Amino acid sequence: MCYDLIVIGGGPAGLASAYEAKKQGVEKILIIERDKELGGILNQCIHNGFGLHTFKEELTGPEYAERFIDMINATDIEVKLDTMVLEIDNEKNVHVVNTIDGYMILKAKSIILSMGCRERTRGAIAIPGDRPSGVLTAGAAQRYINMEGYMPGKEVLILGSGDIGLIMARRMTLEGAKVKGVIELMPYSNGLNRNIVQCLNDYNIPLYLSHTVTDIIGRDRLEKVIIAKVDKKGKIIKGTEIEFDVDTLLLSVGLIPENELSTKAGIDKDIRTNGLIVSESMETSIRGVFACGNVLHVHDLVDFVTEEAKRAGRSVAKYLRNELDYSNYLHVKNGKSIKYVIPQKINIQAIEDNLTMLMRVDNIYHNKKIVVKCDKTAIAQFNRKHLAPSEMEKVIISKSIIEKVKGDLVVSLEDGE
Ligand SMILES: Cc1cc2nc3c(=O)[nH]c(=O)nc-3n(C[C@H](O)[C@H](O)[C@H](O)COP(=O)(O)OP(=O)(O)OC[C@H]3O[C@@H](n4cnc5c(N)ncnc54)[C@H](O)[C@@H]3O)c2cc1C
């Protein structure tokens, strides 16, 4: 069985990329999803706030997913659910397994990687203390409450102020739990500003910035969590400990792109994002293998995932028609105060009308400008009143400007006017 395109992962990235590829004329498409339904993480995100850019409406996660699932169902795109992709070999064979078909090898002319990301666990951040029940990731708690109807605890502390942690602080409160605080190692929150207001301030949930968990106490079930202040280098300041009587500790300490398949396939990774290196066409270091969504870098808005995924879908169509140009690559580097930039390499001929760059800064800044330079000459600059590591920055440069560029690009932050 040979497909023109196999999409691995049926979350928002996989759905939008498959649909766009179909719209662009790609014929035989298969989406493979390990879960029992399409939609990815959106299925457990029942709060609203999704789709403002894509649909100009405020939808819940499942509603946003459903729009795309309906669009996919109206096409002849094939879907295999409850099916795990185990390997992609160097002939673009996709090795999969499920309980109905068993082990299968499916051939693909092109592949889109859209496997999303997973949460970092207690082991990844090595919190000392006992090992009682009641310590779980915020995403696992979200799934228990929103999809399976279980309440994981009554008195709660949350470590990590990223969006999932903030949203779970509100969710647990609405379900009747007492959330005693959100603890954040950094001196600033890692979540969107609107989530701090709507999920913490509106419910009087305290945010402990520059604090971390120093001990977990409990025999069978969690009984106490000790937190302490940290200095600028993240070192614990003795004597600042605070004790909380809680039965639940939710960890919201970061997401890791799910790239075991990509690594095994020999695709180049970017150590800054834990994701993959891609071109302006969302193509990875292996021709015909594209990537989009959280597998590439962690996004804060699903609308950006969809936009990126559509670009991957359009690029697959061009690749299959032999229209992708590989003649003239330049690299994009991150300069002062910028943590990473996507895409990491650009083929000028292959840019659509504009080049979209996504990036994150390394700290909180005010009144700065994002400057894109080639050989020390600024080719584009964008003023920003406020920048934070938690908020992904997007800049758009027209193709006519990039066409004049003769060398690699460096993106950095400079003082604004
Ligand atoms: C726990 C968690 C909670 C989140 N909560 C929010 C929130 O409340 N609000 C918000 O705006 N954003 C939230 N996000 C971010 C949100 O996930 C992204 O905006 C968006 O879902 C990313 O889309 P994606 O398609 O890249 O990944 P996902 O939605 O993660 O989809 C990836 C899909 O790939 C499948 N997959 C992975 N590996 C394989 C394999 N080997 N074989 C077959 N299938 C595979 C997975 O089962 C999954 O369905 C959350 C993320 C996580 C991890």
The ligand as an ORCA input file, in Angstrom:
! r2SCAN-3c Opt
* xyz 0 1
  C      -1.114     18.198     28.596
  C      -1.296     19.362     27.679
  C      -2.321     20.267     27.933
  C      -2.495     21.360     27.097
  N      -3.465     22.231     27.419
  C      -3.636     23.312     26.628
  C      -4.672     24.229     26.933
  O      -5.382     24.065     27.910
  N      -4.811     25.309     26.111
  C      -4.008     25.507     25.003
  O      -4.176     26.500     24.269
  N      -3.061     24.636     24.693
  C      -2.852     23.552     25.472
  N      -1.873     22.686     25.168
  C      -1.085     22.984     23.971
  C      -1.799     22.336     22.793
  O      -1.543     20.983     22.961
  C      -1.317     22.714     21.418
  O      -1.717     24.017     21.084
  C      -1.841     21.769     20.315
  O      -2.664     20.736     20.800
  C      -0.660     21.147     19.624
  O      -1.127     20.429     18.524
  P      -0.322     19.217     17.942
  O      -1.192     18.624     16.882
  O       1.043     19.663     17.579
  O      -0.140     18.196     19.158
  P      -1.188     17.290     19.965
  O      -2.465     17.964     20.192
  O      -0.420     16.822     21.153
  O      -1.429     16.043     18.976
  C      -0.427     15.098     18.686
  C      -1.105     13.775     18.367
  O      -0.134     12.845     17.894
  C      -0.440     11.562     18.408
  N       0.793     10.751     18.378
  C       1.972     11.014     18.997
  N       2.869     10.040     18.733
  C       2.247      9.140     17.916
  C       2.668      7.917     17.321
  N       3.905      7.434     17.480
  N       1.754      7.234     16.572
  C       0.495      7.718     16.377
  N       0.068      8.872     16.925
  C       0.916      9.585     17.690
  C      -0.930     11.866     19.823
  O      -1.713     10.821     20.336
  C      -1.748     13.150     19.604
  O      -3.100     12.892     19.325
  C      -1.668     21.572     25.969
  C      -0.649     20.646     25.714
  C      -0.459     19.555     26.559
  C       0.641     18.561     26.262
*
